[in-house]
Amino acid sequence: MGSSDETLDPEAERALTEAATSAALHLLRVRHATDLERRARSELLRSLLAGEPVSPTARLGIERGP
């Protein structure tokens, strides 16, 4: 590791900024997908606990909309 007094050249700084942006977007996509899966499982559990019939496709999370 270099000392803390070292600075990045403009090209390295730009590359680091682009990499950070890409990583942040990837993390947001993963979080969004995880949230959607959690919501679907919650809805399914609520329906099952309420005694509502749940189709097999809904259980798999592949039910088509109207």
Contacts in CASP RR format, 6 or more apart in sequence:
PFRMAT RR
TARGET T0000
AUTHOR 0000-0000-0000
METHOD contacts of the structure
MODEL  1
MGSSDETLDPEAERALTEAATSAALHLLRVRHATDLERRARSELLRSLLA
GEPVSPTARLGIERGP
8 16 0 8 1.000
40 61 0 8 1.000
44 54 0 8 1.000
44 58 0 8 1.000
44 59 0 8 1.000
44 61 0 8 1.000
47 54 0 8 1.000
47 58 0 8 1.000
48 54 0 8 1.000
55 63 0 8 1.000
57 63 0 8 1.000
57 64 0 8 1.000
END
